[in-house]
Amino acid sequence: MKTNDNKKSNIQEKRNYLKCLSRPIQLLVKEGAIDTVNEGLKEIYADEGHTDLKTIHQWNKVGKQVIKGGKALLLWGKPQSFEVVNEDTSEIDELDFYPICFVFSQKQVIDSKKGGKK
């Protein structure tokens, strides 16, 4: 059980970090400077040289593997809608939940066939 609690705590920490990173970007979205928060996050990562972002499964499909110890970059995943019943009014509210998407860049992968860097 402690392992599950640690995982939940770790995910919550990552979620809080992503929320903090996203706050100033949300203002840019409201002003119309960029279209989405993820677009702003990708620009931040690109400033650090992370230009080609993919999930671990997407990298594996193109013959690459993430370098051991590689730290994932965080983006918001596709929103998932669900319904919640308001206990006071018995009304059903529809809420959106944005999961975290873990991605890696071209700087964090190697060619899985040759074992060399991309």
C-alpha positions as CSV (number, residue, x, y, z in Angstrom):
1,M,0.0,0.0,0.0
2,K,2.8,2.4,0.7
3,T,4.0,2.0,-2.8
4,N,0.6,3.1,-4.2
5,D,0.6,6.0,-1.8
6,N,4.1,7.1,-2.9
7,K,3.0,6.8,-6.6
8,K,-0.1,8.9,-5.9
9,S,2.0,11.5,-4.1
10,N,4.5,11.6,-6.9
11,I,1.8,12.0,-9.5
12,Q,0.2,14.8,-7.4
13,E,3.6,16.6,-7.2
14,K,4.0,16.4,-11.0
15,R,0.5,17.6,-11.4
16,N,1.1,20.6,-9.1
17,Y,4.3,21.4,-10.9
18,L,2.5,21.3,-14.3
19,K,-0.2,23.6,-12.9
20,C,2.3,26.1,-11.7
21,L,4.2,26.0,-15.1
22,S,0.9,26.4,-16.9
23,R,-0.5,29.4,-15.0
24,P,1.4,32.2,-16.8
25,I,0.8,30.4,-20.1
26,Q,-3.0,30.4,-19.5
27,L,-2.8,34.2,-19.6
28,L,-1.2,34.1,-23.0
29,V,-4.0,31.8,-24.2
30,K,-6.6,34.2,-22.9
31,E,-4.9,37.1,-24.7
32,G,-4.8,35.1,-27.9
33,A,-1.0,35.1,-28.1
34,I,-1.0,31.2,-28.4
35,D,-3.8,28.7,-28.9
36,T,-3.2,26.2,-26.1
37,V,-1.3,25.7,-22.9
38,N,0.5,22.7,-24.4
39,E,1.7,25.0,-27.2
40,G,3.3,27.2,-24.6
41,L,4.8,24.3,-22.7
42,K,6.3,23.0,-25.9
43,E,7.9,26.4,-26.5
44,I,9.5,26.3,-23.1
45,Y,10.9,22.8,-23.7
46,A,12.1,23.9,-27.2
47,D,14.1,26.7,-25.5
48,E,16.0,23.9,-23.8
49,G,16.5,22.0,-27.1
50,H,13.6,19.5,-26.7
51,T,11.9,20.0,-30.1
52,D,10.6,16.5,-31.0
53,L,8.3,15.3,-28.2
54,K,6.8,11.8,-28.2
55,T,5.6,9.3,-25.6
56,I,7.7,6.3,-24.8
57,H,5.5,4.2,-27.0
58,Q,5.7,6.6,-29.9
59,W,9.6,6.5,-29.7
60,N,9.6,2.7,-29.5
61,K,7.5,2.6,-32.7
62,V,10.2,4.5,-34.6
63,G,13.0,2.3,-33.2
64,K,14.2,4.5,-30.4
65,Q,14.3,3.9,-26.7
66,V,14.5,6.3,-23.8
67,I,17.9,6.6,-22.2
68,K,17.8,5.0,-18.8
69,G,17.1,7.6,-16.1
70,G,15.6,10.0,-18.6
71,K,13.2,12.4,-16.9
72,A,9.9,12.8,-18.7
73,L,8.7,16.2,-19.8
74,L,5.1,17.0,-18.9
75,L,2.2,18.0,-21.1
76,W,-1.6,18.0,-20.5
77,G,-3.4,15.0,-22.0
78,K,-6.7,15.0,-23.8
79,P,-9.4,16.0,-21.4
80,Q,-11.7,13.2,-20.1
81,S,-15.2,14.1,-19.1
82,F,-17.1,12.5,-16.3
83,E,-20.3,13.1,-14.4
84,V,-20.6,13.9,-10.7
85,V,-23.8,14.0,-8.7
86,N,-24.1,17.0,-6.5
87,E,-25.3,15.6,-3.2
88,D,-27.1,18.8,-2.1
89,T,-29.1,19.3,-5.3
90,S,-29.0,15.8,-6.9
91,E,-28.1,17.5,-10.1
92,I,-25.5,15.9,-12.4
93,D,-22.5,18.1,-13.2
94,E,-20.2,17.2,-16.1
95,L,-16.5,17.8,-15.3
96,D,-13.4,17.7,-17.4
97,F,-10.2,16.1,-16.0
98,Y,-6.9,16.7,-17.7
99,P,-4.5,13.9,-17.2
100,I,-0.8,14.3,-17.4
101,C,1.0,13.1,-20.5
102,F,4.6,12.0,-20.1
103,V,6.8,12.8,-23.1
104,F,10.5,12.6,-24.0
105,S,12.5,14.5,-26.6
106,Q,15.0,13.6,-29.2
107,K,17.7,14.5,-26.7
108,Q,16.6,11.7,-24.4
109,V,16.5,8.7,-26.8
110,I,18.9,6.3,-28.5
111,D,18.6,4.1,-31.5
112,S,17.4,0.8,-30.0
113,K,19.1,-1.2,-32.8
114,K,22.5,0.3,-32.7
115,G,22.5,1.5,-29.1
116,G,23.9,4.9,-30.2
117,K,22.4,8.4,-29.7
118,K,20.0,9.8,-32.2
